[in-house]
Amino acid sequence: MQAQHNPPASIAVTEFKAHCLALIDNVATGKTSAVVLTKRNRPVAAIVPIDSDMPELWGAMRGSVTVAPGTDLTAPTGEIWDAEG
């Protein structure tokens, strides 16, 4: 993927419908760094390229929690809670 040096484009949602495939291609190829979708001139969403160097999420938190010795993580907490509402 190319470096992102181009400014983001801004477009109304109704106009985006007519040009969405071309705008997505522009973001994917780096011609545009992002496309900001607006409703009534207020930003509501953005189309940005996916970072191809995303780290694997499975196991990303491994080693970040320490359980005290003797702690039973399956033991009931004693709290009463309503799972239906």
C-alpha positions in Angstrom: 0.0 0.0 0.0 1.3 3.5 -0.8 2.2 6.1 1.7 -0.7 8.4 2.7 0.3 11.9 1.6 -3.0 13.0 0.0 -5.6 14.9 2.0 -8.9 13.2 2.9 -11.8 13.8 0.6 -15.2 14.9 2.0 -18.5 13.9 0.3 -22.2 14.0 1.1 -23.7 10.5 1.7 -26.2 11.0 -1.1 -23.4 11.8 -3.6 -21.3 8.9 -2.2 -23.9 6.5 -3.3 -23.3 7.4 -6.9 -19.5 7.3 -6.7 -18.8 4.7 -4.0 -16.8 2.2 -6.0 -14.4 4.8 -7.5 -14.0 6.5 -4.1 -13.2 3.1 -2.4 -10.7 2.4 -5.2 -9.0 5.8 -4.6 -8.6 5.0 -0.9 -7.3 1.5 -1.6 -4.7 2.7 -4.1 -3.6 5.7 -2.0 -4.9 8.4 -4.4 -7.0 9.7 -1.4 -5.9 9.1 2.2 -9.5 8.8 3.4 -13.1 9.7 2.4 -15.2 11.4 5.0 -18.9 11.0 4.6 -21.1 13.8 5.7 -24.8 14.3 6.4 -26.0 18.0 6.5 -22.3 19.0 6.4 -21.5 17.0 9.6 -19.0 14.1 9.4 -20.8 10.8 10.1 -18.3 8.1 8.8 -15.0 7.6 7.2 -13.5 5.2 4.7 -9.9 4.5 5.4 -7.4 1.9 4.1 -6.9 -1.2 6.2 -3.5 -1.3 7.9 -1.9 -4.4 6.3 0.5 -4.7 9.3 -2.3 -5.2 11.8 -1.1 -7.4 14.7 -2.9 -10.7 15.4 -5.6 -10.1 18.0 -5.8 -13.7 19.3 -3.6 -13.8 22.4 -2.7 -10.1 22.2 -3.4 -9.7 25.9 -1.5 -12.8 26.9 0.7 -12.1 29.9 -1.0 -8.9 30.8 -3.1 -10.4 33.7 -1.7 -12.0 36.8 -3.9 -14.2 38.9 -3.0 -14.5 42.6 -2.0 -17.9 43.7 -4.9 -19.8 45.2 -7.5 -17.8 43.3 -10.3 -19.9 41.9 -11.6 -18.1 38.8 -14.6 -20.5 38.6 -15.8 -19.9 42.1 -19.1 -18.0 42.4 -18.9 -14.4 43.4 -22.0 -14.3 45.6 -23.6 -11.5 43.6 -27.2 -11.9 42.5 -27.9 -10.6 39.0 -30.7 -10.8 36.5 -29.6 -12.2 33.2 -32.9 -11.4 31.5 -33.1 -7.7 32.0 
